[in-house]
Amino acid sequence: MIETKRLLLRPFREADAEDMLEYLREPMVNCFACMKLRSLEEAKNAARERAADGAYTLAITLKASGKVIGEISAHPESSQPDMAENFVKDTFSPCWMLNREYHGNGYAYEAAKAFFDYLFHQKGARRIYAYTEDYNLPSQKLCEKLGMRREGLFREFVSFVNDAQGNPVYENTLQYAILKREWDAG
């Protein structure tokens, strides 16, 4: 569990299903389209799956009420190109989402800052990088506020949705990153 001034980042529980359904009924950006939930039963299953991954997938909860307002996750990756099992897994790519009702209050920054600190100082991260769509300005601003630098723009990089004719809609994707030594110096 990670505690901030206003938030608790903690493993998911099945009881979080209703709150999850609120922000995953209609994901705000296409990269979360595959996570869309259509029912409370689907949300309960999703909460159980996330609960099984409690070290790297955390519910963002309001400390005052216990309400889940979003989630943040990242898993260790090898920095070696061949991804062999014996290489150190010291690179993380976080994913965050917040219930739109709670945007504009600094919760995403508060949660991400605490989570990055956790990854760097508890989980041995050397490098953290994030992808965001070119139209997702709030996520870009969050990356920049966290001290991440923009490393690149990938044109028509990936498709998460199809158009009305069933053709993939490719999105332009930005990559941001920060190293542990940069985080510690910031």
Summary of the structure (lengths in Angstrom):
residues: 186
radius of gyration: 16.6
end to end distance: 23.9
largest distance: 49.8
contacts: 545
relative contact order: 0.15
helix: 33%
strand: 32%
